[in-house]
Amino acid sequence: MRTGRGSYRKCYIVPHGNGFKYVRGVPKDIQHLENKRTWVKCLGNVSRAEAETLAHALAHEHGKRILALRGLAKSEPETLPTIRDGGNVTPTTTRPVCADGEPNKCAGAEVPDLRNGRRPHLMRLVNLWERRKSPRSQIGLARTKLCVRRFIELVGDVEPQEVTRAHVMAYRDGLESLPGMKSANIAEHLCKIHVLFNLALSEGIVSTNPAYGVKARNIGIKLTPRRQGFTAEQVRGIFEALQTETVTFGWVVRLLAYHGMRSGEACQLRSADVTTLHGISVLRIHDLHGRVKNRASIRDIPIHHACLGIRNVAREAVAQHGPDTWLFPTLPVKKLGRARWFQDYGSRFLRQTVGITDRRYTMHSFRHLWRTLARECEMPESVSRSIMGHTLGGGEHGAYGSAPSLKLRAQWIEKINPVGI
């Protein structure tokens, strides 16, 4: 079975019930590292074309995994100590290390055993957290690393087992002395340290969480207004200013305004994500080619009639860059994700071009505006939640059943009018 997608000719799909499943054998030379002979994943009741798209993404990830594990297999073994009764240390087993001398960091492999005499510095806890929890946001990962770097700068690079409550309190006091640091920032720093040590406690690296109960002081705290949704007049001003901007930037702005999407979701759309389901044009939000906030974020959004031209954009992208291309291939990409440039440039656009200087307004204000408009047109909450990518509700009641139908979502989304005309 062959496709024309990239360098992967095999789809690795086989019929399964009313749909397909992905099946790919693990190469024999790395089966001992992967602890399995076959990768298998059910793709659901989808068409063959959709199954090939899903399988292609999985094949790409497994291709990278194979290269990483083969590099690991060629590395030299390292003897690890095991703590016996009475504290005597006896080497008992080996663990592969990478060529640079660092312990194996490949996906699916064991992490460095911090309990068996290996005493890494605090940044190793971030590496452990990244492997165990797989954070969905590169920005969140970068912030966690920043918090640990500041801990090292203010307190010192103390071994995790030796960090005490006094160290964490000294960290809090040091943060308070930094210029421009507010109580909310300090609370975020302490929260991330707390999360890291909670994981270390779960893994048996430490016996207690030294950050437990250490809170930021609310000295001089002021109540600041929350982020605001745009007014209809502001939206009209934004749309008028788009005439001097690029087509790509203008389309992302319109998708946010009419669909209540997150900027990260709009910027990581593929051309194939603009499709038709049950006779309704939709935008498919998933995590095959990027990250989404949570499980509820994976959804299908009916395309508003004011944005039906996005289908032509998708066809043009396919004609110029191939079938497996981004919907906005010319969008500049920064290290922290495809949406980072849009967010930074969007803020400058609002302040310098449109003239909205109030910092409560950002590109995320379109999402707040969309929710306000949904309330004003009395859209059922279950419908607005399913369109915005929120959970359908708490408790068992919210967990039962599925989202409202595409037909119902399409009927209600047509009532959204961000320009107020």
Secondary structure, 3 states (H helix, E strand, C coil): CCCCCCCCCCCCEEEECCEEEEEEECCHHHHHHHCCCEEEEEEECCCHHHHHHHHHHHHHHHHHHHHHHHHHHCCCEEEEEEECHHHCEEEEEEEEECCCCCECCCCCCCCCCCCCCCCCCCHHHHHHHHHHHCCCCHHHHHHHHHHHHHHHHHCCCCCHHHCCHHHHHHHHHHHHHCCCCCHHHHHHHHHHHHHHHHHHHHCCCCCCCCCCCCCCCCCCCCCCCCCCCCCHHHHHHHHHHHHHCCHHHHHHHHHHHHHCCCHHHHHCCEHHHEEEECCEEEEEECCCCCCCCCHHHCEEEECCHHHCCHHHHHHHHHHHHCCCCECCCCCCCECCECCHHHHHHHHHHHHHHHCCCCCCCCCCHHHHHHHHHHHHCCCCHHHHHHHHCCCCCCHHHHHCCCCCCHHHHHHHHCCCCCCCC
